[in-house]
Amino acid sequence: MFNPMRNNEQRSQPRVTLELPVTVSIGSQLSVKGQLKDLAVNSAFIKIKNSIYLNVNDEIGLAISDLPDDPDAQIQVTARISRIVPGEGFAVYFTGVDEESLKYIKKFLPKDQ
């Protein structure tokens, strides 16, 4: 279900490739479904089919669900968009992660890092 990715020079944190559903919240009025593509302790890439208007530095909320070890649990974070890839999705870095969500994120990452 997940594979460690090699670090490239831009990334200082280990990443894993994942395919989990994610809900992206923009403000309090709009939420759209997407797919988590990869995850690090402080960032992620979200694939999204919907055409929504977002900009670099926009603040969003993410709720990652259907976790393999606990399907009822969710990883919830606030994040800021760092890069947009037209037609694919966007990269984010986390600006707020609670302890429970951080615990789940760390379960996915390689233990030797």
PDB file as gemmi writes it, atoms N, CA and C in Angstrom:
CRYST1    1.000    1.000    1.000  90.00  90.00  90.00 P 1                      
ATOM      1  N   MET A   1       0.808  -1.200   0.000  1.00  0.00           N  
ATOM      2  CA  MET A   1       0.000   0.000   0.000  1.00  0.00           C  
ATOM      3  C   MET A   1       0.850   1.261   0.000  1.00  0.00           C  
ATOM      4  N   PHE A   2       2.044   1.217   0.618  1.00  0.00           N  
ATOM      5  CA  PHE A   2       2.914   2.374   0.546  1.00  0.00           C  
ATOM      6  C   PHE A   2       4.333   1.937   0.282  1.00  0.00           C  
ATOM      7  N   ASN A   3       5.104   2.828  -0.325  1.00  0.00           N  
ATOM      8  CA  ASN A   3       6.495   2.557  -0.644  1.00  0.00           C  
ATOM      9  C   ASN A   3       7.338   3.754  -0.252  1.00  0.00           C  
ATOM     10  N   PRO A   4       8.451   3.530   0.462  1.00  0.00           N  
ATOM     11  CA  PRO A   4       9.330   4.664   0.726  1.00  0.00           C  
ATOM     12  C   PRO A   4       9.856   5.222  -0.589  1.00  0.00           C  
ATOM     13  N   MET A   5       9.880   6.526  -0.687  1.00  0.00           N  
ATOM     14  CA  MET A   5      10.438   7.180  -1.867  1.00  0.00           C  
ATOM     15  C   MET A   5      11.846   7.630  -1.536  1.00  0.00           C  
ATOM     16  N   ARG A   6      12.686   7.675  -2.533  1.00  0.00           N  
ATOM     17  CA  ARG A   6      14.017   8.218  -2.307  1.00  0.00           C  
ATOM     18  C   ARG A   6      13.912   9.709  -2.087  1.00  0.00           C  
ATOM     19  N   ASN A   7      14.734  10.200  -1.178  1.00  0.00           N  
ATOM     20  CA  ASN A   7      14.779  11.646  -0.969  1.00  0.00           C  
ATOM     21  C   ASN A   7      15.443  12.284  -2.169  1.00  0.00           C  
ATOM     22  N   ASN A   8      14.865  13.377  -2.642  1.00  0.00           N  
ATOM     23  CA  ASN A   8      15.616  14.140  -3.618  1.00  0.00           C  
ATOM     24  C   ASN A   8      16.180  15.342  -2.878  1.00  0.00           C  
ATOM     25  N   GLU A   9      16.964  16.154  -3.536  1.00  0.00           N  
ATOM     26  CA  GLU A   9      17.667  17.214  -2.846  1.00  0.00           C  
ATOM     27  C   GLU A   9      16.741  18.281  -2.283  1.00  0.00           C  
ATOM     28  N   GLN A  10      15.514  18.400  -2.780  1.00  0.00           N  
ATOM     29  CA  GLN A  10      14.587  19.399  -2.281  1.00  0.00           C  
ATOM     30  C   GLN A  10      13.963  18.983  -0.961  1.00  0.00           C  
ATOM     31  N   ARG A  11      13.965  17.715  -0.655  1.00  0.00           N  
ATOM     32  CA  ARG A  11      13.227  17.211   0.490  1.00  0.00           C  
ATOM     33  C   ARG A  11      14.181  16.789   1.598  1.00  0.00           C  
ATOM     34  N   SER A  12      13.947  17.292   2.791  1.00  0.00           N  
ATOM     35  CA  SER A  12      14.786  16.914   3.919  1.00  0.00           C  
ATOM     36  C   SER A  12      14.131  15.839   4.770  1.00  0.00           C  
ATOM     37  N   GLN A  13      12.861  15.557   4.558  1.00  0.00           N  
ATOM     38  CA  GLN A  13      12.120  14.570   5.331  1.00  0.00           C  
ATOM     39  C   GLN A  13      11.823  13.343   4.482  1.00  0.00           C  
ATOM     40  N   PRO A  14      11.874  12.137   5.087  1.00  0.00           N  
ATOM     41  CA  PRO A  14      11.482  10.943   4.332  1.00  0.00           C  
ATOM     42  C   PRO A  14      10.005  10.999   3.951  1.00  0.00           C  
ATOM     43  N   ARG A  15       9.673  10.444   2.795  1.00  0.00           N  
ATOM     44  CA  ARG A  15       8.298  10.408   2.287  1.00  0.00           C  
ATOM     45  C   ARG A  15       7.904   8.983   1.972  1.00  0.00           C  
ATOM     46  N   VAL A  16       6.598   8.755   1.998  1.00  0.00           N  
ATOM     47  CA  VAL A  16       6.046   7.487   1.545  1.00  0.00           C  
ATOM     48  C   VAL A  16       4.950   7.782   0.536  1.00  0.00           C  
ATOM     49  N   THR A  17       4.805   6.880  -0.422  1.00  0.00           N  
ATOM     50  CA  THR A  17       3.727   6.977  -1.389  1.00  0.00           C  
ATOM     51  C   THR A  17       2.513   6.286  -0.786  1.00  0.00           C  
ATOM     52  N   LEU A  18       1.388   6.974  -0.777  1.00  0.00           N  
ATOM     53  CA  LEU A  18       0.149   6.450  -0.209  1.00  0.00           C  
ATOM     54  C   LEU A  18      -1.000   6.753  -1.138  1.00  0.00           C  
ATOM     55  N   GLU A  19      -2.039   5.969  -1.043  1.00  0.00           N  
ATOM     56  CA  GLU A  19      -3.284   6.278  -1.741  1.00  0.00           C  
ATOM     57  C   GLU A  19      -4.403   6.173  -0.716  1.00  0.00           C  
ATOM     58  N   LEU A  20      -4.734   7.314  -0.138  1.00  0.00           N  
ATOM     59  CA  LEU A  20      -5.801   7.392   0.852  1.00  0.00           C  
ATOM     60  C   LEU A  20      -6.716   8.550   0.502  1.00  0.00           C  
ATOM     61  N   PRO A  21      -8.009   8.421   0.784  1.00  0.00           N  
ATOM     62  CA  PRO A  21      -8.919   9.534   0.511  1.00  0.00           C  
ATOM     63  C   PRO A  21      -8.636  10.703   1.459  1.00  0.00           C  
ATOM     64  N   VAL A  22      -8.793  11.895   0.930  1.00  0.00           N  
ATOM     65  CA  VAL A  22      -8.595  13.104   1.725  1.00  0.00           C  
ATOM     66  C   VAL A  22      -9.703  14.094   1.397  1.00  0.00           C  
ATOM     67  N   THR A  23     -10.173  14.783   2.421  1.00  0.00           N  
ATOM     68  CA  THR A  23     -11.121  15.871   2.230  1.00  0.00           C  
ATOM     69  C   THR A  23     -10.365  17.171   2.433  1.00  0.00           C  
ATOM     70  N   VAL A  24     -10.448  18.046   1.430  1.00  0.00           N  
ATOM     71  CA  VAL A  24      -9.786  19.341   1.469  1.00  0.00           C  
ATOM     72  C   VAL A  24     -10.840  20.380   1.822  1.00  0.00           C  
ATOM     73  N   SER A  25     -10.613  21.116   2.903  1.00  0.00           N  
ATOM     74  CA  SER A  25     -11.541  22.170   3.328  1.00  0.00           C  
ATOM     75  C   SER A  25     -10.926  23.521   3.026  1.00  0.00           C  
ATOM     76  N   ILE A  26     -11.692  24.330   2.319  1.00  0.00           N  
ATOM     77  CA  ILE A  26     -11.278  25.683   1.991  1.00  0.00           C  
ATOM     78  C   ILE A  26     -12.239  26.612   2.710  1.00  0.00           C  
ATOM     79  N   GLY A  27     -11.751  27.252   3.762  1.00  0.00           N  
ATOM     80  CA  GLY A  27     -12.646  28.056   4.593  1.00  0.00           C  
ATOM     81  C   GLY A  27     -13.648  27.155   5.291  1.00  0.00           C  
ATOM     82  N   SER A  28     -14.768  27.721   5.691  1.00  0.00           N  
ATOM     83  CA  SER A  28     -15.779  26.930   6.390  1.00  0.00           C  
ATOM     84  C   SER A  28     -16.930  26.506   5.473  1.00  0.00           C  
ATOM     85  N   GLN A  29     -16.915  26.952   4.235  1.00  0.00           N  
ATOM     86  CA  GLN A  29     -18.048  26.725   3.344  1.00  0.00           C  
ATOM     87  C   GLN A  29     -17.817  25.664   2.274  1.00  0.00           C  
ATOM     88  N   LEU A  30     -16.560  25.373   1.914  1.00  0.00           N  
ATOM     89  CA  LEU A  30     -16.293  24.514   0.770  1.00  0.00           C  
ATOM     90  C   LEU A  30     -15.378  23.366   1.157  1.00  0.00           C  
ATOM     91  N   SER A  31     -15.763  22.157   0.755  1.00  0.00           N  
ATOM     92  CA  SER A  31     -14.865  21.007   0.902  1.00  0.00           C  
ATOM     93  C   SER A  31     -14.973  20.148  -0.343  1.00  0.00           C  
ATOM     94  N   VAL A  32     -13.841  19.594  -0.760  1.00  0.00           N  
ATOM     95  CA  VAL A  32     -13.771  18.743  -1.945  1.00  0.00           C  
ATOM     96  C   VAL A  32     -12.968  17.491  -1.612  1.00  0.00           C  
ATOM     97  N   LYS A  33     -13.239  16.429  -2.357  1.00  0.00           N  
ATOM     98  CA  LYS A  33     -12.542  15.161  -2.164  1.00  0.00           C  
ATOM     99  C   LYS A  33     -11.310  15.103  -3.052  1.00  0.00           C  
ATOM    100  N   GLY A  34     -10.272  14.495  -2.518  1.00  0.00           N  
ATOM    101  CA  GLY A  34      -9.042  14.284  -3.263  1.00  0.00           C  
ATOM    102  C   GLY A  34      -8.419  12.971  -2.842  1.00  0.00           C  
ATOM    103  N   GLN A  35      -7.181  12.759  -3.264  1.00  0.00           N  
ATOM    104  CA  GLN A  35      -6.456  11.527  -2.956  1.00  0.00           C  
ATOM    105  C   GLN A  35      -5.052  11.906  -2.504  1.00  0.00           C  
ATOM    106  N   LEU A  36      -4.639  11.389  -1.356  1.00  0.00           N  
ATOM    107  CA  LEU A  36      -3.285  11.591  -0.889  1.00  0.00           C  
ATOM    108  C   LEU A  36      -2.342  10.815  -1.794  1.00  0.00           C  
ATOM    109  N   LYS A  37      -1.305  11.465  -2.295  1.00  0.00           N  
ATOM    110  CA  LYS A  37      -0.328  10.807  -3.172  1.00  0.00           C  
ATOM    111  C   LYS A  37       0.934  10.450  -2.407  1.00  0.00           C  
ATOM    112  N   ASP A  38       1.452  11.379  -1.613  1.00  0.00           N  
ATOM    113  CA  ASP A  38       2.585  11.052  -0.761  1.00  0.00           C  
ATOM    114  C   ASP A  38       2.519  11.871   0.516  1.00  0.00           C  
ATOM    115  N   LEU A  39       3.266  11.394   1.516  1.00  0.00           N  
ATOM    116  CA  LEU A  39       3.176  11.962   2.853  1.00  0.00           C  
ATOM    117  C   LEU A  39       4.545  11.981   3.500  1.00  0.00           C  
ATOM    118  N   ALA A  40       4.869  13.090   4.157  1.00  0.00           N  
ATOM    119  CA  ALA A  40       6.055  13.227   5.008  1.00  0.00           C  
ATOM    120  C   ALA A  40       5.563  13.719   6.361  1.00  0.00           C  
ATOM    121  N   VAL A  41       6.449  13.821   7.317  1.00  0.00           N  
ATOM    122  CA  VAL A  41       6.030  14.232   8.649  1.00  0.00           C  
ATOM    123  C   VAL A  41       5.476  15.658   8.659  1.00  0.00           C  
ATOM    124  N   ASN A  42       5.902  16.492   7.710  1.00  0.00           N  
ATOM    125  CA  ASN A  42       5.449  17.883   7.714  1.00  0.00           C  
ATOM    126  C   ASN A  42       4.895  18.370   6.377  1.00  0.00           C  
ATOM    127  N   SER A  43       4.603  17.435   5.445  1.00  0.00           N  
ATOM    128  CA  SER A  43       4.098  17.856   4.135  1.00  0.00           C  
ATOM    129  C   SER A  43       3.406  16.693   3.430  1.00  0.00           C  
ATOM    130  N   ALA A  44       2.746  17.028   2.311  1.00  0.00           N  
ATOM    131  CA  ALA A  44       2.030  16.005   1.534  1.00  0.00           C  
ATOM    132  C   ALA A  44       1.779  16.539   0.129  1.00  0.00           C  
ATOM    133  N   PHE A  45       1.421  15.603  -0.778  1.00  0.00           N  
ATOM    134  CA  PHE A  45       0.951  15.979  -2.104  1.00  0.00           C  
ATOM    135  C   PHE A  45      -0.452  15.403  -2.262  1.00  0.00           C  
ATOM    136  N   ILE A  46      -1.381  16.240  -2.700  1.00  0.00           N  
ATOM    137  CA  ILE A  46      -2.789  15.869  -2.849  1.00  0.00           C  
ATOM    138  C   ILE A  46      -3.144  15.873  -4.328  1.00  0.00           C  
ATOM    139  N   LYS A  47      -3.643  14.724  -4.824  1.00  0.00           N  
ATOM    140  CA  LYS A  47      -4.182  14.655  -6.187  1.00  0.00           C  
ATOM    141  C   LYS A  47      -5.644  15.081  -6.099  1.00  0.00           C  
ATOM    142  N   ILE A  48      -6.058  15.899  -7.035  1.00  0.00           N  
ATOM    143  CA  ILE A  48      -7.439  16.370  -7.019  1.00  0.00           C  
ATOM    144  C   ILE A  48      -7.947  16.486  -8.448  1.00  0.00           C  
ATOM    145  N   LYS A  49      -9.135  15.950  -8.688  1.00  0.00           N  
ATOM    146  CA  LYS A  49      -9.728  15.992 -10.030  1.00  0.00           C  
ATOM    147  C   LYS A  49     -10.512  17.276 -10.244  1.00  0.00           C  
ATOM    148  N   ASN A  50     -11.131  17.749  -9.176  1.00  0.00           N  
ATOM    149  CA  ASN A  50     -11.968  18.945  -9.295  1.00  0.00           C  
ATOM    150  C   ASN A  50     -11.121  20.155  -9.662  1.00  0.00           C  
ATOM    151  N   SER A  51     -11.684  21.014 -10.438  1.00  0.00           N  
ATOM    152  CA  SER A  51     -11.019  22.264 -10.762  1.00  0.00           C  
ATOM    153  C   SER A  51     -11.453  23.305  -9.737  1.00  0.00           C  
ATOM    154  N   ILE A  52     -10.589  23.548  -8.776  1.00  0.00           N  
ATOM    155  CA  ILE A  52     -10.894  24.550  -7.752  1.00  0.00           C  
ATOM    156  C   ILE A  52      -9.828  25.624  -7.808  1.00  0.00           C  
ATOM    157  N   TYR A  53     -10.210  26.812  -7.447  1.00  0.00           N  
ATOM    158  CA  TYR A  53      -9.304  27.941  -7.530  1.00  0.00           C  
ATOM    159  C   TYR A  53      -8.527  28.056  -6.227  1.00  0.00           C  
ATOM    160  N   LEU A  54      -7.253  27.711  -6.273  1.00  0.00           N  
ATOM    161  CA  LEU A  54      -6.370  27.824  -5.127  1.00  0.00           C  
ATOM    162  C   LEU A  54      -5.087  28.505  -5.564  1.00  0.00           C  
ATOM    163  N   ASN A  55      -4.427  29.138  -4.621  1.00  0.00           N  
ATOM    164  CA  ASN A  55      -3.160  29.803  -4.880  1.00  0.00           C  
ATOM    165  C   ASN A  55      -2.105  29.304  -3.912  1.00  0.00           C  
ATOM    166  N   VAL A  56      -0.847  29.445  -4.300  1.00  0.00           N  
ATOM    167  CA  VAL A  56       0.250  29.174  -3.384  1.00  0.00           C  
ATOM    168  C   VAL A  56       0.065  30.070  -2.161  1.00  0.00           C  
ATOM    169  N   ASN A  57       0.301  29.521  -0.989  1.00  0.00           N  
ATOM    170  CA  ASN A  57       0.162  30.166   0.326  1.00  0.00           C  
ATOM    171  C   ASN A  57      -1.263  30.188   0.861  1.00  0.00           C  
ATOM    172  N   ASP A  58      -2.247  29.668   0.120  1.00  0.00           N  
ATOM    173  CA  ASP A  58      -3.596  29.544   0.682  1.00  0.00           C  
ATOM    174  C   ASP A  58      -3.572  28.554   1.840  1.00  0.00           C  
ATOM    175  N   GLU A  59      -4.303  28.855   2.892  1.00  0.00           N  
ATOM    176  CA  GLU A  59      -4.428  27.982   4.061  1.00  0.00           C  
ATOM    177  C   GLU A  59      -5.643  27.081   3.865  1.00  0.00           C  
ATOM    178  N   ILE A  60      -5.456  25.771   4.078  1.00  0.00           N  
ATOM    179  CA  ILE A  60      -6.541  24.809   3.911  1.00  0.00           C  
ATOM    180  C   ILE A  60      -6.530  23.828   5.080  1.00  0.00           C  
ATOM    181  N   GLY A  61      -7.592  23.047   5.184  1.00  0.00           N  
ATOM    182  CA  GLY A  61      -7.648  21.950   6.140  1.00  0.00           C  
ATOM    183  C   GLY A  61      -7.667  20.635   5.382  1.00  0.00           C  
ATOM    184  N   LEU A  62      -7.051  19.611   5.955  1.00  0.00           N  
ATOM    185  CA  LEU A  62      -7.039  18.279   5.352  1.00  0.00           C  
ATOM    186  C   LEU A  62      -7.512  17.263   6.373  1.00  0.00           C  
ATOM    187  N   ALA A  63      -8.372  16.355   5.933  1.00  0.00           N  
ATOM    188  CA  ALA A  63      -8.791  15.222   6.752  1.00  0.00           C  
ATOM    189  C   ALA A  63      -8.522  13.963   5.932  1.00  0.00           C  
ATOM    190  N   ILE A  64      -7.519  13.195   6.347  1.00  0.00           N  
ATOM    191  CA  ILE A  64      -7.121  11.969   5.653  1.00  0.00           C  
ATOM    192  C   ILE A  64      -7.811  10.815   6.360  1.00  0.00           C  
ATOM    193  N   SER A  65      -8.552  10.008   5.597  1.00  0.00           N  
ATOM    194  CA  SER A  65      -9.359   8.962   6.223  1.00  0.00           C  
ATOM    195  C   SER A  65      -9.007   7.580   5.676  1.00  0.00           C  
ATOM    196  N   ASP A  66      -9.719   6.564   6.183  1.00  0.00           N  
ATOM    197  CA  ASP A  66      -9.521   5.158   5.800  1.00  0.00           C  
ATOM    198  C   ASP A  66      -8.104   4.684   6.073  1.00  0.00           C  
ATOM    199  N   LEU A  67      -7.562   5.016   7.240  1.00  0.00           N  
ATOM    200  CA  LEU A  67      -6.212   4.598   7.600  1.00  0.00           C  
ATOM    201  C   LEU A  67      -6.171   3.077   7.742  1.00  0.00           C  
ATOM    202  N   PRO A  68      -5.136   2.422   7.224  1.00  0.00           N  
ATOM    203  CA  PRO A  68      -5.100   0.956   7.203  1.00  0.00           C  
ATOM    204  C   PRO A  68      -5.228   0.305   8.588  1.00  0.00           C  
ATOM    205  N   ASP A  69      -4.577   0.844   9.603  1.00  0.00           N  
ATOM    206  CA  ASP A  69      -4.615   0.233  10.937  1.00  0.00           C  
ATOM    207  C   ASP A  69      -5.879   0.550  11.708  1.00  0.00           C  
ATOM    208  N   ASP A  70      -6.550   1.638  11.327  1.00  0.00           N  
ATOM    209  CA  ASP A  70      -7.732   2.083  12.065  1.00  0.00           C  
ATOM    210  C   ASP A  70      -8.647   2.839  11.110  1.00  0.00           C  
ATOM    211  N   PRO A  71      -9.540   2.137  10.382  1.00  0.00           N  
ATOM    212  CA  PRO A  71     -10.375   2.774   9.363  1.00  0.00           C  
ATOM    213  C   PRO A  71     -11.289   3.877   9.892  1.00  0.00           C  
ATOM    214  N   ASP A  72     -11.560   3.893  11.191  1.00  0.00           N  
ATOM    215  CA  ASP A  72     -12.418   4.936  11.754  1.00  0.00           C  
ATOM    216  C   ASP A  72     -11.650   6.199  12.138  1.00  0.00           C  
ATOM    217  N   ALA A  73     -10.327   6.117  12.177  1.00  0.00           N  
ATOM    218  CA  ALA A  73      -9.509   7.264  12.576  1.00  0.00           C  
ATOM    219  C   ALA A  73      -9.289   8.207  11.390  1.00  0.00           C  
ATOM    220  N   GLN A  74      -8.905   9.436  11.688  1.00  0.00           N  
ATOM    221  CA  GLN A  74      -8.567  10.422  10.666  1.00  0.00           C  
ATOM    222  C   GLN A  74      -7.320  11.174  11.089  1.00  0.00           C  
ATOM    223  N   ILE A  75      -6.516  11.537  10.088  1.00  0.00           N  
ATOM    224  CA  ILE A  75      -5.426  12.478  10.303  1.00  0.00           C  
ATOM    225  C   ILE A  75      -5.981  13.828   9.905  1.00  0.00           C  
ATOM    226  N   GLN A  76      -5.964  14.791  10.829  1.00  0.00           N  
ATOM    227  CA  GLN A  76      -6.470  16.129  10.540  1.00  0.00           C  
ATOM    228  C   GLN A  76      -5.350  17.135  10.739  1.00  0.00           C  
ATOM    229  N   VAL A  77      -5.136  17.951   9.710  1.00  0.00           N  
ATOM    230  CA  VAL A  77      -4.085  18.962   9.760  1.00  0.00           C  
ATOM    231  C   VAL A  77      -4.570  20.251   9.110  1.00  0.00           C  
ATOM    232  N   THR A  78      -3.927  21.331   9.474  1.00  0.00           N  
ATOM    233  CA  THR A  78      -4.059  22.556   8.694  1.00  0.00           C  
ATOM    234  C   THR A  78      -2.772  22.669   7.893  1.00  0.00           C  
ATOM    235  N   ALA A  79      -2.875  23.221   6.704  1.00  0.00           N  
ATOM    236  CA  ALA A  79      -1.733  23.244   5.799  1.00  0.00           C  
ATOM    237  C   ALA A  79      -1.763  24.493   4.934  1.00  0.00           C  
ATOM    238  N   ARG A  80      -0.618  24.786   4.354  1.00  0.00           N  
ATOM    239  CA  ARG A  80      -0.479  25.905   3.432  1.00  0.00           C  
ATOM    240  C   ARG A  80       0.021  25.332   2.108  1.00  0.00           C  
ATOM    241  N   ILE A  81      -0.575  25.770   1.016  1.00  0.00           N  
ATOM    242  CA  ILE A  81      -0.182  25.277  -0.316  1.00  0.00           C  
ATOM    243  C   ILE A  81       1.185  25.846  -0.675  1.00  0.00           C  
ATOM    244  N   SER A  82       2.105  24.946  -1.036  1.00  0.00           N  
ATOM    245  CA  SER A  82       3.456  25.381  -1.387  1.00  0.00           C  
ATOM    246  C   SER A  82       3.726  25.301  -2.883  1.00  0.00           C  
ATOM    247  N   ARG A  83       2.972  24.458  -3.583  1.00  0.00           N  
ATOM    248  CA  ARG A  83       3.191  24.296  -5.022  1.00  0.00           C  
ATOM    249  C   ARG A  83       1.930  23.737  -5.648  1.00  0.00           C  
ATOM    250  N   ILE A  84       1.585  24.237  -6.832  1.00  0.00           N  
ATOM    251  CA  ILE A  84       0.429  23.744  -7.571  1.00  0.00           C  
ATOM    252  C   ILE A  84       0.918  23.144  -8.882  1.00  0.00           C  
ATOM    253  N   VAL A  85       0.452  21.932  -9.190  1.00  0.00           N  
ATOM    254  CA  VAL A  85       0.780  21.264 -10.448  1.00  0.00           C  
ATOM    255  C   VAL A  85      -0.526  21.167 -11.233  1.00  0.00           C  
ATOM    256  N   PRO A  86      -0.724  22.038 -12.228  1.00  0.00           N  
ATOM    257  CA  PRO A  86      -1.982  22.057 -12.970  1.00  0.00           C  
ATOM    258  C   PRO A  86      -2.345  20.683 -13.529  1.00  0.00           C  
ATOM    259  N   GLY A  87      -3.607  20.307 -13.330  1.00  0.00           N  
ATOM    260  CA  GLY A  87      -4.104  19.034 -13.827  1.00  0.00           C  
ATOM    261  C   GLY A  87      -3.765  17.839 -12.950  1.00  0.00           C  
ATOM    262  N   GLU A  88      -2.932  18.037 -11.905  1.00  0.00           N  
ATOM    263  CA  GLU A  88      -2.541  16.931 -11.033  1.00  0.00           C  
ATOM    264  C   GLU A  88      -2.972  17.147  -9.591  1.00  0.00           C  
ATOM    265  N   GLY A  89      -2.599  18.283  -9.035  1.00  0.00           N  
ATOM    266  CA  GLY A  89      -2.905  18.534  -7.637  1.00  0.00           C  
ATOM    267  C   GLY A  89      -1.988  19.585  -7.056  1.00  0.00           C  
ATOM    268  N   PHE A  90      -1.692  19.463  -5.759  1.00  0.00           N  
ATOM    269  CA  PHE A  90      -0.869  20.467  -5.114  1.00  0.00           C  
ATOM    270  C   PHE A  90      -0.101  19.881  -3.930  1.00  0.00           C  
ATOM    271  N   ALA A  91       1.033  20.522  -3.643  1.00  0.00           N  
ATOM    272  CA  ALA A  91       1.851  20.165  -2.487  1.00  0.00           C  
ATOM    273  C   ALA A  91       1.525  21.129  -1.355  1.00  0.00           C  
ATOM    274  N   VAL A  92       1.557  20.613  -0.132  1.00  0.00           N  
ATOM    275  CA  VAL A  92       1.301  21.435   1.043  1.00  0.00           C  
ATOM    276  C   VAL A  92       2.364  21.164   2.091  1.00  0.00           C  
ATOM    277  N   TYR A  93       2.564  22.149   2.970  1.00  0.00           N  
ATOM    278  CA  TYR A  93       3.321  21.899   4.189  1.00  0.00           C  
ATOM    279  C   TYR A  93       2.383  22.168   5.349  1.00  0.00           C  
ATOM    280  N   PHE A  94       2.516  21.361   6.368  1.00  0.00           N  
ATOM    281  CA  PHE A  94       1.599  21.420   7.498  1.00  0.00           C  
ATOM    282  C   PHE A  94       1.918  22.605   8.400  1.00  0.00           C  
ATOM    283  N   THR A  95       0.870  23.312   8.782  1.00  0.00           N  
ATOM    284  CA  THR A  95       1.023  24.429   9.713  1.00  0.00           C  
ATOM    285  C   THR A  95       0.438  24.107  11.078  1.00  0.00           C  
ATOM    286  N   GLY A  96      -0.356  23.044  11.160  1.00  0.00           N  
ATOM    287  CA  GLY A  96      -0.936  22.623  12.431  1.00  0.00           C  
ATOM    288  C   GLY A  96      -1.269  21.145  12.401  1.00  0.00           C  
ATOM    289  N   VAL A  97      -0.694  20.388  13.345  1.00  0.00           N  
ATOM    290  CA  VAL A  97      -0.937  18.943  13.439  1.00  0.00           C  
ATOM    291  C   VAL A  97      -1.104  18.606  14.916  1.00  0.00           C  
ATOM    292  N   ASP A  98      -2.231  17.965  15.271  1.00  0.00           N  
ATOM    293  CA  ASP A  98      -2.400  17.571  16.673  1.00  0.00           C  
ATOM    294  C   ASP A  98      -1.579  16.304  16.945  1.00  0.00           C  
ATOM    295  N   GLU A  99      -1.371  15.993  18.219  1.00  0.00           N  
ATOM    296  CA  GLU A  99      -0.527  14.863  18.609  1.00  0.00           C  
ATOM    297  C   GLU A  99      -1.033  13.530  18.063  1.00  0.00           C  
ATOM    298  N   GLU A 100      -2.336  13.308  18.088  1.00  0.00           N  
ATOM    299  CA  GLU A 100      -2.901  12.047  17.599  1.00  0.00           C  
ATOM    300  C   GLU A 100      -2.640  11.887  16.099  1.00  0.00           C  
ATOM    301  N   SER A 101      -2.834  12.961  15.329  1.00  0.00           N  
ATOM    302  CA  SER A 101      -2.580  12.907  13.888  1.00  0.00           C  
ATOM    303  C   SER A 101      -1.097  12.681  13.603  1.00  0.00           C  
ATOM    304  N   LEU A 102      -0.227  13.334  14.359  1.00  0.00           N  
ATOM    305  CA  LEU A 102       1.211  13.164  14.178  1.00  0.00           C  
ATOM    306  C   LEU A 102       1.619  11.713  14.447  1.00  0.00           C  
ATOM    307  N   LYS A 103       1.006  11.098  15.442  1.00  0.00           N  
ATOM    308  CA  LYS A 103       1.280   9.691  15.755  1.00  0.00           C  
ATOM    309  C   LYS A 103       0.952   8.808  14.548  1.00  0.00           C  
ATOM    310  N   TYR A 104      -0.192   9.033  13.914  1.00  0.00           N  
ATOM    311  CA  TYR A 104      -0.575   8.249  12.731  1.00  0.00           C  
ATOM    312  C   TYR A 104       0.367   8.512  11.558  1.00  0.00           C  
ATOM    313  N   ILE A 105       0.735   9.771  11.339  1.00  0.00           N  
ATOM    314  CA  ILE A 105       1.656  10.106  10.243  1.00  0.00           C  
ATOM    315  C   ILE A 105       2.965   9.351  10.419  1.00  0.00           C  
ATOM    316  N   LYS A 106       3.502   9.362  11.625  1.00  0.00           N  
ATOM    317  CA  LYS A 106       4.795   8.708  11.882  1.00  0.00           C  
ATOM    318  C   LYS A 106       4.726   7.199  11.687  1.00  0.00           C  
ATOM    319  N   LYS A 107       3.548   6.591  11.860  1.00  0.00           N  
ATOM    320  CA  LYS A 107       3.408   5.147  11.626  1.00  0.00           C  
ATOM    321  C   LYS A 107       3.685   4.775  10.176  1.00  0.00           C  
ATOM    322  N   PHE A 108       3.423   5.682   9.247  1.00  0.00           N  
ATOM    323  CA  PHE A 108       3.610   5.406   7.827  1.00  0.00           C  
ATOM    324  C   PHE A 108       5.051   5.545   7.372  1.00  0.00           C  
ATOM    325  N   LEU A 109       5.852   6.309   8.097  1.00  0.00           N  
ATOM    326  CA  LEU A 109       7.192   6.664   7.647  1.00  0.00           C  
ATOM    327  C   LEU A 109       8.204   5.577   7.982  1.00  0.00           C  
ATOM    328  N   PRO A 110       9.291   5.485   7.206  1.00  0.00           N  
ATOM    329  CA  PRO A 110      10.318   4.488   7.487  1.00  0.00           C  
ATOM    330  C   PRO A 110      10.894   4.669   8.890  1.00  0.00           C  
ATOM    331  N   LYS A 111      11.094   3.566   9.587  1.00  0.00           N  
ATOM    332  CA  LYS A 111      11.570   3.609  10.978  1.00  0.00           C  
ATOM    333  C   LYS A 111      13.047   3.946  11.088  1.00  0.00           C  
ATOM    334  N   ASP A 112      13.819   3.722  10.040  1.00  0.00           N  
ATOM    335  CA  ASP A 112      15.259   3.940  10.107  1.00  0.00           C  
ATOM    336  C   ASP A 112      15.668   5.375   9.827  1.00  0.00           C  
ATOM    337  N   GLN A 113      14.720   6.254   9.646  1.00  0.00           N  
ATOM    338  CA  GLN A 113      15.035   7.658   9.348  1.00  0.00           C  
ATOM    339  C   GLN A 113      15.078   8.488  10.602  1.00  0.00           C  
TER     340      GLN A 113                                                      
END                                                                             
